[in-house]
Amino acid sequence: MSIIVTIVIGFLVGLVAKFLMPGRGPGGFIVTILLGIVGAFVATYIGHTLGWYREGEAAGFIGSVIGAMIVLFIYRVVVGRRAA
Protein backbone atom coordinates (compact mmCIF):
# COMPACT_ATOMS: atom_id res chain seq x y z
CA MET A 1 0.00 0.00 0.00
CA SER A 2 2.86 2.39 0.77
CA ILE A 3 4.25 2.09 -2.76
CA ILE A 4 0.89 3.06 -4.29
CA VAL A 5 0.61 6.05 -1.95
CA THR A 6 4.16 7.10 -2.85
CA ILE A 7 3.37 6.91 -6.59
CA VAL A 8 0.19 8.96 -6.21
CA ILE A 9 1.97 11.56 -4.09
CA GLY A 10 4.85 11.55 -6.58
CA PHE A 11 2.46 12.29 -9.45
CA LEU A 12 1.16 15.39 -7.68
CA VAL A 13 4.61 16.34 -6.46
CA GLY A 14 6.00 16.26 -10.00
CA LEU A 15 3.50 18.90 -11.00
CA VAL A 16 4.30 21.06 -7.98
CA ALA A 17 8.07 20.70 -8.45
CA LYS A 18 7.77 21.77 -12.10
CA PHE A 19 5.74 24.79 -10.97
CA LEU A 20 8.31 25.72 -8.29
CA MET A 21 11.29 25.23 -10.65
CA PRO A 22 10.11 26.81 -13.90
CA GLY A 23 12.21 27.04 -16.99
CA ARG A 24 12.93 25.11 -20.11
CA GLY A 25 14.26 21.99 -18.56
CA PRO A 26 14.89 18.93 -20.66
CA GLY A 27 11.95 16.57 -20.81
CA GLY A 28 8.26 17.14 -20.95
CA PHE A 29 5.23 16.41 -18.85
CA ILE A 30 5.80 12.66 -18.54
CA VAL A 31 9.46 13.08 -17.53
CA THR A 32 8.45 15.63 -14.89
CA ILE A 33 5.87 13.25 -13.44
CA LEU A 34 8.39 10.39 -13.39
CA LEU A 35 10.93 12.63 -11.66
CA GLY A 36 8.26 13.53 -9.10
CA ILE A 37 7.65 9.85 -8.40
CA VAL A 38 11.40 9.25 -8.07
CA GLY A 39 11.62 12.27 -5.76
CA ALA A 40 8.87 10.86 -3.55
CA PHE A 41 10.73 7.55 -3.33
CA VAL A 42 13.99 9.38 -2.54
CA ALA A 43 12.28 11.40 0.20
CA THR A 44 10.74 8.22 1.64
CA TYR A 45 14.10 6.44 1.63
CA ILE A 46 15.92 9.38 3.24
CA GLY A 47 13.13 9.72 5.81
CA HIS A 48 13.39 6.03 6.71
CA THR A 49 17.19 6.27 6.94
CA LEU A 50 17.08 9.32 9.23
CA GLY A 51 14.23 7.91 11.33
CA TRP A 52 11.66 10.52 10.32
CA TYR A 53 9.21 7.90 9.03
CA ARG A 54 8.35 4.47 10.34
CA GLU A 55 8.71 1.40 8.19
CA GLY A 56 5.86 1.23 5.68
CA GLU A 57 5.11 4.94 6.02
CA ALA A 58 5.44 7.13 2.92
CA ALA A 59 7.05 10.55 2.93
CA GLY A 60 4.81 13.54 3.41
CA PHE A 61 3.88 15.94 0.67
CA ILE A 62 6.42 18.62 1.57
CA GLY A 63 9.25 16.11 1.94
CA SER A 64 8.33 14.64 -1.42
CA VAL A 65 8.33 18.07 -3.07
CA ILE A 66 11.81 18.73 -1.71
CA GLY A 67 12.97 15.30 -2.93
CA ALA A 68 11.46 15.92 -6.37
CA MET A 69 13.09 19.34 -6.63
CA ILE A 70 16.46 17.80 -5.80
CA VAL A 71 15.97 15.07 -8.41
CA LEU A 72 14.75 17.63 -10.98
CA PHE A 73 17.79 19.84 -10.33
CA ILE A 74 20.19 16.91 -10.73
CA TYR A 75 18.37 15.83 -13.90
CA ARG A 76 18.67 19.31 -15.39
CA VAL A 77 22.37 19.49 -14.59
CA VAL A 78 23.16 16.05 -16.02
CA VAL A 79 20.97 16.24 -19.14
CA GLY A 80 21.74 19.93 -19.71
CA ARG A 81 25.44 19.18 -19.98
CA ARG A 82 24.83 16.49 -22.56
CA ALA A 83 22.69 18.82 -24.67
CA ALA A 84 25.30 21.58 -24.68
C-alpha positions as CSV (number, residue, x, y, z in Angstrom):
1,M,0.0,0.0,0.0
2,S,2.9,2.4,0.8
3,I,4.2,2.1,-2.8
4,I,0.9,3.1,-4.3
5,V,0.6,6.1,-2.0
6,T,4.2,7.1,-2.9
7,I,3.4,6.9,-6.6
8,V,0.2,9.0,-6.2
9,I,2.0,11.6,-4.1
10,G,4.8,11.5,-6.6
11,F,2.5,12.3,-9.4
12,L,1.2,15.4,-7.7
13,V,4.6,16.3,-6.5
14,G,6.0,16.3,-10.0
15,L,3.5,18.9,-11.0
16,V,4.3,21.1,-8.0
17,A,8.1,20.7,-8.5
18,K,7.8,21.8,-12.1
19,F,5.7,24.8,-11.0
20,L,8.3,25.7,-8.3
21,M,11.3,25.2,-10.6
22,P,10.1,26.8,-13.9
23,G,12.2,27.0,-17.0
24,R,12.9,25.1,-20.1
25,G,14.3,22.0,-18.6
26,P,14.9,18.9,-20.7
27,G,12.0,16.6,-20.8
28,G,8.3,17.1,-20.9
29,F,5.2,16.4,-18.8
30,I,5.8,12.7,-18.5
31,V,9.5,13.1,-17.5
32,T,8.5,15.6,-14.9
33,I,5.9,13.3,-13.4
34,L,8.4,10.4,-13.4
35,L,10.9,12.6,-11.7
36,G,8.3,13.5,-9.1
37,I,7.6,9.9,-8.4
38,V,11.4,9.3,-8.1
39,G,11.6,12.3,-5.8
40,A,8.9,10.9,-3.6
41,F,10.7,7.5,-3.3
42,V,14.0,9.4,-2.5
43,A,12.3,11.4,0.2
44,T,10.7,8.2,1.6
45,Y,14.1,6.4,1.6
46,I,15.9,9.4,3.2
47,G,13.1,9.7,5.8
48,H,13.4,6.0,6.7
49,T,17.2,6.3,6.9
50,L,17.1,9.3,9.2
51,G,14.2,7.9,11.3
52,W,11.7,10.5,10.3
53,Y,9.2,7.9,9.0
54,R,8.3,4.5,10.3
55,E,8.7,1.4,8.2
56,G,5.9,1.2,5.7
57,E,5.1,4.9,6.0
58,A,5.4,7.1,2.9
59,A,7.1,10.5,2.9
60,G,4.8,13.5,3.4
61,F,3.9,15.9,0.7
62,I,6.4,18.6,1.6
63,G,9.2,16.1,1.9
64,S,8.3,14.6,-1.4
65,V,8.3,18.1,-3.1
66,I,11.8,18.7,-1.7
67,G,13.0,15.3,-2.9
68,A,11.5,15.9,-6.4
69,M,13.1,19.3,-6.6
70,I,16.5,17.8,-5.8
71,V,16.0,15.1,-8.4
72,L,14.8,17.6,-11.0
73,F,17.8,19.8,-10.3
74,I,20.2,16.9,-10.7
75,Y,18.4,15.8,-13.9
76,R,18.7,19.3,-15.4
77,V,22.4,19.5,-14.6
78,V,23.2,16.1,-16.0
79,V,21.0,16.2,-19.1
80,G,21.7,19.9,-19.7
81,R,25.4,19.2,-20.0
82,R,24.8,16.5,-22.6
83,A,22.7,18.8,-24.7
84,A,25.3,21.6,-24.7
